[in-house]
Amino acid sequence: MPESSLYFDGRKFMWDGQEYGTEDEAKKVSQGYEDDRFEVKLVSEEGKHLVYARREVTEIVLEGAPPGV
């Protein structure tokens, strides 16, 4: 079973949990992640193609009243 996370250039990427039979399938899926503003790395391992993705948090939105108020 592939690693659930890998580090590239010191940054953590998470596996999407799927093994793709062809590089074209993996590229198609990775394009969807890129369209949603994820960074993507493709990894080929034992004839399977894996997609690892990450997205940096750029904004934190808090909703509702703070606790105890």
Steps between C-alpha positions, in 0.01 A plus 500: 500500500635847415600750766208724604729803495832595343726803533621688194737793555415492871125533437248229590272361228213259568411203279145513361453129579464379142735297279470592133584249228633755253688826521225667294238407764720643776563819301127548442431471874794725587365768265180506703700556819703774331178667387400505870833672582687198638867434438534152347776242465466184291688189612543176303547195719495132396302570183240712679468876485427694818385857558626696802359845568524786747349842548629769730258668734498867406199614700324382815136598539341476843124505529272550798555644843815413692459232771376628835325805360 
